Amino acid sequence: MLSLEKVNSWYGEAQVLRNVDLNVKEGEIVALFGRNGVGKTTTLRSIMGLTPPLGKGKIVFKDENILGLPPYKIANKGIGFVPEDRRIFPYLTVKRNLDTGKKSTHKSNSKTKWDYQKVFQLFPKLEILQDSLGKNLSGGEQQMLTIARTLMGNPELLLLDEPSEGLAPLIARDVINLVLELKKEYGLSILIIEQFSPRVLEYADRCYVMDMGKIVFCGCSEDLRKDVKLQKELLGV
């Protein structure tokens, strides 16, 4: 579904990504791990065209090279992005925030057509809070809203940037369980980035580890779980 080939990205004169190769198959959860500042978020931003890569690399989504397209066109092709900083609209209600995620031009092939009913079924608390302003929600509720808003665009591939960051452990666990449900029950393909999470490791089909802008490990979750040296040196576990 998604393939990155020799992707290089810069911020000004500083190169952040260095020949990154990564792929996500249909119906798969892929985890990208690494310490802060190694290029994980830049990888997602590069996929979305928010930090456009330079050079001869490729970002192929469903057999089409999307590198160089503006972000709105990439989103309309079926990629949903849940940013780490959530970016909800604080002075819009929950329901109006959900409206901003709708896409009129994307003809989705996703198994589920997301609307208010489907979103509230997945997030019952948002139905209760649908008339509340975004700024009045807790951190966990804002994270739910951010994911729900992205689902309203009917993505086929979901990019999640540290969805459990800054949340209480129990709420973080609920968010991670939700990610698993999105794959199992709704067939979404997911690329999730985290510093390191044993809970994510439990359900990811494959894992990548990034260090200094490069992919230094690619393999199944079990291989990474057994590689104690890699966890200590590159993940700080």
Secondary structure by P-SEA (a helix, b strand, c coil): cbbbcbbbbbccccccccbbbbbccccbbbbbbbcccccaaaaaaaaaccccccccccccccccccccccaaaaaaabbbbbcccccccccccaaaaaaaaccccccccccccccaaaaaaacaaaaaacccccccccaaaaaaaaaaaaacccccbbbbccccccccaaaaaaaaaaaaaaaaccbbbbbbbcccccccccccccbbbbccccccccccaaaaaaaaaaaaacccc
